[in-house]
């Protein structure tokens, strides 16, 4: 095992990605190249490039172009950028190009920070040793997925990333974009973890939506993908008045999850014969069924049992009256599994935050 962000489970000897890999708490202590944007030194990655930062910038600059986005909720604004880039109205195009230029540069600076590993930036990440920085420096390919990497917005961001590396005189990563990647995590799980000649229920439990599908695998490949309507994620709170309040939310979230899985399994079973293994991509650092108890909206589920997969298995087996096996996988890892044929690469999801997964992981 050479990837410094991997560990090996003592339970089943599989590799898993540790929280140490997180980019959301990384800091750009020193901008790796000057003359692009001032005032970024010392800021967290998630504050430099995120949907929230993009929304704030859109609301700040749009009045200068005579545009009014006050009728749009924050979550809808990033989606308006791609439409604005193709608008017949020059004001929208100019505003969108300004936003894309700024945040494409910012993403380029963040990737350049990882590539160059300046002493100041190393000091700002004390949990990373030389092996961690070497890993980022020697990667060949960065695969960008998620809503902020899609369509015309993503293509223009890629161009700006290239220009930042050119300005610094540093060999860039090979940047790959993957559009329409809503079910990448589902597909990744199916390709790497399904048994051949079978059909499995596969779910993606994100911070915003539950994606649901059943997949069929034949001849070593996923031969059919049948999706159901996505459902909203609920009970995702991370701040609580006390432990009792936290536990109550954990039970509410668990009940919601249980009902979705059991209901979807029954619905899918009316269309095909499912096997007894349910694969779940979850927005949490997890291994061997154990959830990380500190990060994200799903962390509180760890209060319900040391091994949350075991909790689900026991209750789903009773509910569905068959012996159910549940496999939980970190969501960005599940997405990265789809790209297992791309060597020496990393998959970065540009969504609510930065999701990071490595295709090379062995599950």
VOPAGU-2260 file (C-alpha; in pm, 1 decimal, decimal comma):
REM VOPAGU-2260
SITE   aa  ch    i         X         Y         Z
SITE  UNK   A    0       0,0       0,0       0,0
SITE  UNK   A    1     169,3     321,5    -114,8
SITE  UNK   A    2    -105,3     583,5     -95,9
SITE  UNK   A    3     -50,5     773,0     233,1
SITE  UNK   A    4    -420,4     853,6     263,9
SITE  UNK   A    5    -522,4     487,2     278,2
SITE  UNK   A    6    -547,7     263,8     578,6
SITE  UNK   A    7    -631,8    -105,8     609,1
SITE  UNK   A    8    -930,4    -228,0     806,2
SITE  UNK   A    9    -848,9    -473,8    1080,9
SITE  UNK   A   10   -1195,7    -622,7    1035,0
SITE  UNK   A   11   -1183,6    -737,5     672,0
SITE  UNK   A   12    -838,0    -623,1     548,8
SITE  UNK   A   13    -983,4    -388,0     285,8
SITE  UNK   A   14    -830,9     -49,9     211,3
SITE  UNK   A   15   -1022,2     262,9     300,3
SITE  UNK   A   16    -972,2     636,4     264,2
SITE  UNK   A   17    -901,4     822,3     588,9
SITE  UNK   A   18   -1034,7    1169,8     682,2
SITE  UNK   A   19    -677,0    1296,9     655,3
SITE  UNK   A   20    -733,1    1334,7     281,0
SITE  UNK   A   21    -993,3    1610,1     327,7
SITE  UNK   A   22    -939,4    1926,6     124,8
SITE  UNK   A   23   -1222,9    2116,2     292,0
SITE  UNK   A   24   -1002,1    2204,7     588,0
SITE  UNK   A   25    -686,4    2264,6     383,1
SITE  UNK   A   26    -539,2    2616,2     394,6
SITE  UNK   A   27    -360,5    2808,6     121,3
SITE  UNK   A   28    -117,9    2980,9     357,2
SITE  UNK   A   29      80,1    3123,5      64,7
SITE  UNK   A   30     -49,9    3174,3    -286,6
SITE  UNK   A   31     177,0    2963,8    -512,0
SITE  UNK   A   32     195,1    3226,6    -788,1
SITE  UNK   A   33     142,4    3602,0    -780,6
SITE  UNK   A   34     -51,4    3841,8    -997,4
SITE  UNK   A   35    -379,7    3648,9   -1016,4
SITE  UNK   A   36    -584,0    3747,9    -711,7
SITE  UNK   A   37    -486,0    3919,4    -390,8
SITE  UNK   A   38    -620,0    3842,1     -46,0
SITE  UNK   A   39    -630,7    3462,9     -68,9
SITE  UNK   A   40    -334,6    3389,6     156,7
SITE  UNK   A   41    -435,7    3218,5     477,5
SITE  UNK   A   42    -783,5    3118,3     361,5
SITE  UNK   A   43    -935,0    2769,2     367,6
SITE  UNK   A   44    -987,4    2587,4      38,8
SITE  UNK   A   45   -1361,9    2559,7     104,4
SITE  UNK   A   46   -1386,7    2939,9     144,6
SITE  UNK   A   47   -1190,9    3006,8    -174,9
SITE  UNK   A   48   -1387,4    2771,4    -402,4
SITE  UNK   A   49   -1736,7    2649,4    -316,1
SITE  UNK   A   50   -2098,8    2698,3    -421,5
SITE  UNK   A   51   -2143,3    2942,3    -133,4
SITE  UNK   A   52   -1848,1    3152,2    -250,9
SITE  UNK   A   53   -1978,5    3150,9    -608,3
SITE  UNK   A   54   -2327,8    3251,2    -496,8
SITE  UNK   A   55   -2189,9    3537,0    -286,6
SITE  UNK   A   56   -1988,4    3662,4    -584,6
SITE  UNK   A   57   -2289,0    3641,4    -818,3
SITE  UNK   A   58   -2498,5    3846,2    -578,5
SITE  UNK   A   59   -2217,3    4098,0    -538,2
SITE  UNK   A   60   -2142,3    4161,9    -906,0
SITE  UNK   A   61   -2481,9    4111,6   -1074,0
SITE  UNK   A   62   -2610,7    4464,8    -992,5
SITE  UNK   A   63   -2312,0    4608,3   -1183,3
SITE  UNK   A   64   -2456,4    4445,9   -1496,6
SITE  UNK   A   65   -2812,7    4551,6   -1422,6
SITE  UNK   A   66   -2910,4    4196,2   -1328,5
SITE  UNK   A   67   -3134,7    4090,2   -1043,6
SITE  UNK   A   68   -3108,9    3741,1    -895,6
SITE  UNK   A   69   -3300,5    3820,5    -579,1
SITE  UNK   A   70   -3583,0    3589,2    -684,2
SITE  UNK   A   71   -3351,7    3286,0    -691,8
SITE  UNK   A   72   -3266,4    3084,5    -381,2
SITE  UNK   A   73   -2896,1    3031,8    -319,6
SITE  UNK   A   74   -2899,2    2664,8    -422,0
SITE  UNK   A   75   -3030,8    2753,5    -769,3
SITE  UNK   A   76   -2779,0    3024,4    -856,2
SITE  UNK   A   77   -2478,3    2811,9    -963,5
SITE  UNK   A   78   -2703,4    2637,5   -1215,2
SITE  UNK   A   79   -2786,2    2975,3   -1367,8
SITE  UNK   A   80   -2423,4    3035,0   -1462,3
SITE  UNK   A   81   -2423,5    2782,5   -1745,3
SITE  UNK   A   82   -2744,8    2932,1   -1881,6
SITE  UNK   A   83   -2591,9    3279,0   -1852,9
SITE  UNK   A   84   -2285,4    3173,0   -2053,0
SITE  UNK   A   85   -2515,6    3081,6   -2344,2
SITE  UNK   A   86   -2756,9    3372,6   -2303,6
SITE  UNK   A   87   -2840,5    3601,4   -2595,3
SITE  UNK   A   88   -2821,6    3889,3   -2347,9
SITE  UNK   A   89   -2461,9    4019,6   -2337,3
SITE  UNK   A   90   -2503,0    4129,6   -1975,1
SITE  UNK   A   91   -2557,0    3772,6   -1859,6
SITE  UNK   A   92   -2266,8    3642,5   -2068,3
SITE  UNK   A   93   -2029,0    3907,8   -1936,8
SITE  UNK   A   94   -2129,6    3847,7   -1576,7
SITE  UNK   A   95   -2092,7    3470,2   -1614,2
SITE  UNK   A   96   -1752,8    3497,8   -1783,8
SITE  UNK   A   97   -1632,0    3716,9   -1498,5
SITE  UNK   A   98   -1742,6    3460,7   -1240,2
SITE  UNK   A   99   -1595,2    3166,3   -1430,9
SITE  UNK   A  100   -1265,9    3348,7   -1484,0
SITE  UNK   A  101   -1235,0    3424,2   -1113,0
SITE  UNK   A  102   -1324,5    3080,6    -983,5
SITE  UNK   A  103   -1136,3    2896,8   -1256,4
SITE  UNK   A  104    -828,3    3088,6   -1144,8
SITE  UNK   A  105    -903,4    3002,1    -784,1
SITE  UNK   A  106    -935,9    2631,5    -855,6
SITE  UNK   A  107    -610,4    2651,1   -1048,3
SITE  UNK   A  108    -441,3    2810,1    -747,6
SITE  UNK   A  109    -572,4    2540,7    -514,9
SITE  UNK   A  110    -449,3    2260,8    -741,9
SITE  UNK   A  111    -117,0    2441,3    -783,7
SITE  UNK   A  112     -92,0    2462,0    -403,5
SITE  UNK   A  113    -124,8    2083,3    -388,4
SITE  UNK   A  114     117,4    2030,5    -676,2
SITE  UNK   A  115     396,6    2257,0    -550,5
SITE  UNK   A  116     377,4    2197,6    -174,2
SITE  UNK   A  117     545,2    2523,2     -72,5
SITE  UNK   A  118     693,2    2522,1     281,4
SITE  UNK   A  119     431,5    2767,6     408,0
SITE  UNK   A  120     147,8    2548,0     280,8
SITE  UNK   A  121     306,8    2236,3     425,5
SITE  UNK   A  122     329,5    2406,4     764,2
SITE  UNK   A  123     -40,4    2493,9     745,2
SITE  UNK   A  124    -128,3    2123,6     709,8
SITE  UNK   A  125      55,6    1957,6    1001,0
SITE  UNK   A  126    -133,8    1628,2     962,5
SITE  UNK   A  127      23,0    1577,1     617,7
SITE  UNK   A  128     375,9    1440,0     603,1
SITE  UNK   A  129     613,8    1443,1     306,0
SITE  UNK   A  130     446,1    1132,6     160,7
SITE  UNK   A  131     112,5    1315,2     140,9
SITE  UNK   A  132     258,3    1607,7     -48,1
SITE  UNK   A  133     457,4    1373,0    -272,1
SITE  UNK   A  134     133,0    1193,3    -357,5
SITE  UNK   A  135     -28,4    1514,5    -481,7
SITE  UNK   A  136     286,0    1622,3    -663,8
SITE  UNK   A  137     325,6    1297,9    -858,3
SITE  UNK   A  138     -35,8    1244,3    -964,6
SITE  UNK   A  139     -87,8    1259,7   -1340,6
SITE  UNK   A  140    -463,1    1312,4   -1373,3
SITE  UNK   A  141    -728,2    1505,0   -1182,4
SITE  UNK   A  142   -1083,3    1400,7   -1267,7
SITE  UNK   A  143   -1337,3    1672,3   -1187,2
SITE  UNK   A  144   -1698,2    1569,3   -1131,8
SITE  UNK   A  145   -2004,7    1721,6    -970,2
SITE  UNK   A  146   -2233,0    2010,1   -1055,3
SITE  UNK   A  147   -1959,9    2275,2   -1068,3
SITE  UNK   A  148   -1757,3    2067,8   -1315,7
SITE  UNK   A  149   -2036,3    2018,2   -1564,5
SITE  UNK   A  150   -2124,0    2167,2   -1899,3
SITE  UNK   A  151   -1982,2    2497,7   -2027,1
SITE  UNK   A  152   -1894,9    2614,7   -1676,9
SITE  UNK   A  153   -1664,8    2316,9   -1625,6
SITE  UNK   A  154   -1496,3    2352,3   -1963,6
SITE  UNK   A  155   -1414,5    2717,7   -1902,2
SITE  UNK   A  156   -1286,9    2642,8   -1551,9
SITE  UNK   A  157   -1051,2    2384,8   -1701,7
SITE  UNK   A  158    -907,3    2648,7   -1933,8
SITE  UNK   A  159    -838,4    2882,0   -1641,1
SITE  UNK   A  160    -672,2    2606,3   -1439,9
SITE  UNK   A  161    -436,8    2546,9   -1733,5
SITE  UNK   A  162    -354,7    2918,0   -1754,4
SITE  UNK   A  163    -264,8    2934,0   -1382,2
SITE  UNK   A  164     -16,8    2647,0   -1418,6
SITE  UNK   A  165     125,1    2808,0   -1734,1
SITE  UNK   A  166     176,3    3134,0   -1548,0
SITE  UNK   A  167     361,6    2950,1   -1270,9
SITE  UNK   A  168     572,7    2753,5   -1520,6
SITE  UNK   A  169     464,3    2425,2   -1362,8
SITE  UNK   A  170     363,4    2114,7   -1555,9
SITE  UNK   A  171     -13,5    2088,8   -1505,4
SITE  UNK   A  172    -223,3    1792,2   -1410,3
SITE  UNK   A  173    -415,3    1632,2   -1691,7
SITE  UNK   A  174    -761,5    1767,1   -1611,9
SITE  UNK   A  175   -1054,2    1544,8   -1709,4
SITE  UNK   A  176   -1414,2    1659,3   -1686,3
SITE  UNK   A  177   -1705,4    1423,9   -1649,6
SITE  UNK   A  178   -2044,2    1574,2   -1721,2
SITE  UNK   A  179   -2382,7    1435,7   -1619,4
SITE  UNK   A  180   -2226,6    1242,3   -1334,2
SITE  UNK   A  181   -2530,6    1219,0   -1106,4
SITE  UNK   A  182   -2507,1     839,9   -1082,9
SITE  UNK   A  183   -2129,6     795,6   -1095,2
SITE  UNK   A  184   -2119,1     668,0    -738,0
SITE  UNK   A  185   -2390,0     415,6    -812,8
SITE  UNK   A  186   -2209,7     301,4   -1127,7
SITE  UNK   A  187   -1874,8     281,9    -950,2
SITE  UNK   A  188   -2017,1      54,7    -682,5
SITE  UNK   A  189   -2181,9    -163,8    -944,0
SITE  UNK   A  190   -1867,8    -206,0   -1150,2
SITE  UNK   A  191   -1635,8    -285,7    -862,2
SITE  UNK   A  192   -1853,6    -454,5    -600,1
SITE  UNK   A  193   -2139,6    -641,1    -766,9
SITE  UNK   A  194   -2126,3   -1012,7    -830,5
SITE  UNK   A  195   -2154,5   -1114,7   -1194,5
SITE  UNK   A  196   -2488,6   -1230,4   -1338,3
SITE  UNK   A  197   -2686,0   -1057,7   -1063,1
SITE  UNK   A  198   -2903,2    -755,5    -986,5
SITE  UNK   A  199   -2837,1    -533,9    -684,0
SITE  UNK   A  200   -3005,2    -241,2    -517,0
SITE  UNK   A  201   -2757,3      48,4    -511,4
SITE  UNK   A  202   -2810,5     380,1    -332,4
SITE  UNK   A  203   -2618,3     705,7    -306,0
SITE  UNK   A  204   -2688,5     879,3      26,1
SITE  UNK   A  205   -2565,7    1235,3     -24,6
SITE  UNK   A  206   -2589,5    1551,6     179,8
SITE  UNK   A  207   -2872,0    1680,1     -40,7
SITE  UNK   A  208   -3037,2    1382,9    -213,5
SITE  UNK   A  209   -3078,5    1007,7    -198,5
SITE  UNK   A  210   -3021,7     857,4    -543,2
SITE  UNK   A  211   -3172,9     513,4    -594,9
SITE  UNK   A  212   -3124,8     247,9    -860,6
SITE  UNK   A  213   -3094,6    -120,8    -924,8
SITE  UNK   A  214   -2819,7    -247,8   -1149,5
SITE  UNK   A  215   -2769,7    -567,5   -1343,1
SITE  UNK   A  216   -2424,9    -705,8   -1410,1
SITE  UNK   A  217   -2346,7    -957,0   -1680,5
SITE  UNK   A  218   -2025,8   -1062,0   -1848,6
SITE  UNK   A  219   -1821,7    -856,0   -1604,1
SITE  UNK   A  220   -1991,1    -522,9   -1685,2
SITE  UNK   A  221   -2295,6    -332,6   -1567,5
SITE  UNK   A  222   -2548,2    -417,3   -1838,1
SITE  UNK   A  223   -2852,1    -227,1   -1710,6
SITE  UNK   A  224   -2919,4      70,5   -1483,5
SITE  UNK   A  225   -3274,1     134,5   -1368,3
SITE  UNK   A  226   -3321,8     451,7   -1165,0
SITE  UNK   A  227   -3594,5     575,9    -936,5
SITE  UNK   A  228   -3678,8     933,8    -844,8
SITE  UNK   A  229   -3425,6    1091,8    -611,4
SITE  UNK   A  230   -3549,1    1175,8    -263,4
SITE  UNK   A  231   -3441,3    1466,4     -42,4
SITE  UNK   A  232   -3192,4    1403,4     235,8
SITE  UNK   A  233   -3345,2    1489,7     573,0
SITE  UNK   A  234   -3235,4    1519,6     936,0
SITE  UNK   A  235   -2887,8    1624,9     823,2
SITE  UNK   A  236   -2829,2    1866,3    1110,9
SITE  UNK   A  237   -2479,5    1872,2    1260,0
SITE  UNK   A  238   -2531,2    2106,9    1556,0
SITE  UNK   A  239   -2741,5    2006,9    1857,4
SITE  UNK   A  240   -2844,2    2144,4    2194,1
SITE  UNK   A  241   -2717,8    1835,4    2376,5
SITE  UNK   A  242   -2647,9    1463,4    2333,3
SITE  UNK   A  243   -3014,1    1376,5    2382,9
SITE  UNK   A  244   -3113,2    1606,9    2099,0
SITE  UNK   A  245   -2840,7    1454,9    1879,7
SITE  UNK   A  246   -2958,4    1102,2    1954,6
SITE  UNK   A  247   -3318,2    1193,7    1869,9
SITE  UNK   A  248   -3208,3    1324,3    1528,8
SITE  UNK   A  249   -3001,6    1009,2    1478,1
SITE  UNK   A  250   -3309,7     792,5    1530,5
SITE  UNK   A  251   -3515,7    1012,6    1296,6
SITE  UNK   A  252   -3249,8     992,0    1026,0
SITE  UNK   A  253   -3213,4     617,6    1070,5
SITE  UNK   A  254   -3588,3     564,4    1043,2
SITE  UNK   A  255   -3595,7     773,3     726,2
SITE  UNK   A  256   -3307,1     574,8     574,3
SITE  UNK   A  257   -3460,9     242,1     671,8
SITE  UNK   A  258   -3795,7     329,2     514,8
SITE  UNK   A  259   -3630,6     446,0     191,1
SITE  UNK   A  260   -3415,1     135,4     154,6
SITE  UNK   A  261   -3693,0    -111,1     237,7
SITE  UNK   A  262   -3945,6      68,9      17,1
SITE  UNK   A  263   -3703,9      89,1    -275,2
SITE  UNK   A  264   -3605,7    -276,6    -238,3
SITE  UNK   A  265   -3972,4    -379,2    -255,3
SITE  UNK   A  266   -4035,8    -152,1    -553,0
SITE  UNK   A  267   -3731,9    -285,3    -740,9
SITE  UNK   A  268   -3825,0    -645,0    -656,3
SITE  UNK   A  269   -4147,1    -598,3    -849,8
SITE  UNK   A  270   -3936,7    -538,1   -1161,9
SITE  UNK   A  271   -3650,9    -785,3   -1121,6
SITE  UNK   A  272   -3508,7   -1052,4    -892,6
SITE  UNK   A  273   -3264,5    -878,2    -660,1
SITE  UNK   A  274   -2981,7   -1045,1    -473,3
SITE  UNK   A  275   -2950,1    -992,6     -98,2
SITE  UNK   A  276   -2658,9    -745,6    -110,2
SITE  UNK   A  277   -2738,6    -372,6     -87,7
SITE  UNK   A  278   -2460,0    -133,5    -186,3
SITE  UNK   A  279   -2465,5     218,7     -41,4
SITE  UNK   A  280   -2248,3     519,3    -118,3
SITE  UNK   A  281   -2263,3     751,0     185,0
SITE  UNK   A  282   -2132,1    1102,7     246,6
SITE  UNK   A  283   -1912,8     991,7     534,9
SITE  UNK   A  284   -1566,3     847,0     582,2
SITE  UNK   A  285   -1646,2     483,9     648,4
SITE  UNK   A  286   -1487,3     141,8     648,8
SITE  UNK   A  287   -1614,6    -208,9     717,0
SITE  UNK   A  288   -1955,2     -65,6     811,7
SITE  UNK   A  289   -1812,5     175,6    1070,5
SITE  UNK   A  290   -1898,2     544,2    1027,6
SITE  UNK   A  291   -1679,2     840,1    1116,2
SITE  UNK   A  292   -1850,8     994,5    1418,8
SITE  UNK   A  293   -1727,6    1351,2    1366,6
SITE  UNK   A  294   -1793,5    1458,5    1008,4
SITE  UNK   A  295   -2114,0    1546,5     825,5
SITE  UNK   A  296   -2482,3    1485,8     864,3
SITE  UNK   A  297   -2454,7    1107,2     876,3
SITE  UNK   A  298   -2197,1    1103,5    1158,1
SITE  UNK   A  299   -2463,9    1093,7    1430,4
SITE  UNK   A  300   -2576,0     751,3    1308,5
SITE  UNK   A  301   -2268,1     611,4    1483,4
SITE  UNK   A  302   -2457,9     664,7    1809,1
SITE  UNK   A  303   -2691,4     378,3    1713,3
SITE  UNK   A  304   -2422,5     111,0    1707,0
SITE  UNK   A  305   -2050,7      63,7    1659,6
SITE  UNK   A  306   -2111,3     -78,9    1312,3
SITE  UNK   A  307   -2393,8      96,8    1129,4
SITE  UNK   A  308   -2397,7    -156,0     844,2
SITE  UNK   A  309   -2474,0    -425,6    1103,4
SITE  UNK   A  310   -2759,5    -212,7    1238,6
SITE  UNK   A  311   -2906,9    -179,7     890,0
SITE  UNK   A  312   -2856,9    -547,4     810,8
SITE  UNK   A  313   -3040,0    -663,3    1121,8
SITE  UNK   A  314   -3339,0    -435,4    1075,5
SITE  UNK   A  315   -3364,8    -470,9     697,4
SITE  UNK   A  316   -3343,8    -850,1     724,6
SITE  UNK   A  317   -3641,7    -842,9     961,2
SITE  UNK   A  318   -3832,3    -590,2     753,1
SITE  UNK   A  319   -3776,2    -766,9     420,6
SITE  UNK   A  320   -3780,8   -1120,5     564,1
SITE  UNK   A  321   -3458,3   -1230,4     401,3
SITE  UNK   A  322   -3091,9   -1225,0     502,4
SITE  UNK   A  323   -2969,7    -883,2     383,6
SITE  UNK   A  324   -2604,7    -779,3     353,8
SITE  UNK   A  325   -2525,4    -405,8     351,5
SITE  UNK   A  326   -2199,4    -258,1     222,3
SITE  UNK   A  327   -2124,7     108,5     300,3
SITE  UNK   A  328   -1865,6     299,2      94,3
SITE  UNK   A  329   -1737,7     657,6     125,3
SITE  UNK   A  330   -1917,3     855,9    -146,6
SITE  UNK   A  331   -1614,3    1004,6    -322,8
SITE  UNK   A  332   -1447,0     662,7    -316,2
SITE  UNK   A  333   -1755,6     513,0    -480,4
SITE  UNK   A  334   -1736,7     777,4    -753,8
SITE  UNK   A  335   -1363,5     716,7    -802,4
SITE  UNK   A  336   -1430,5     344,6    -853,6
SITE  UNK   A  337   -1591,6     432,6   -1185,9
SITE  UNK   A  338   -1251,7     552,9   -1310,2
SITE  UNK   A  339   -1048,7     247,7   -1209,6
SITE  UNK   A  340    -900,1     227,0   -1560,1
SITE  UNK   A  341    -727,4     566,4   -1527,6
SITE  UNK   A  342    -386,8     514,6   -1360,0
SITE  UNK   A  343    -223,6     752,8   -1113,5
SITE  UNK   A  344    -532,3     969,1   -1081,4
SITE  UNK   A  345    -756,2    1133,6    -823,6
SITE  UNK   A  346   -1125,8    1213,2    -848,4
SITE  UNK   A  347   -1236,6    1545,9    -700,0
SITE  UNK   A  348   -1607,1    1615,7    -667,5
SITE  UNK   A  349   -1695,3    1984,6    -682,3
SITE  UNK   A  350   -2021,9    1995,6    -491,4
SITE  UNK   A  351   -2119,5    2127,3    -149,5
SITE  UNK   A  352   -1754,5    2075,6     -59,8
SITE  UNK   A  353   -1452,7    1898,3    -205,7
SITE  UNK   A  354   -1495,4    1522,8    -224,6
SITE  UNK   A  355   -1175,9    1325,8    -284,8
SITE  UNK   A  356   -1141,8     965,4    -398,0
SITE  UNK   A  357    -864,8     753,1    -550,8
SITE  UNK   A  358    -954,8     493,1    -816,6
SITE  UNK   A  359    -666,5     267,9    -712,4
SITE  UNK   A  360    -823,6     172,2    -379,0
SITE  UNK   A  361    -877,0    -200,3    -318,9
SITE  UNK   A  362   -1212,4    -292,7    -161,1
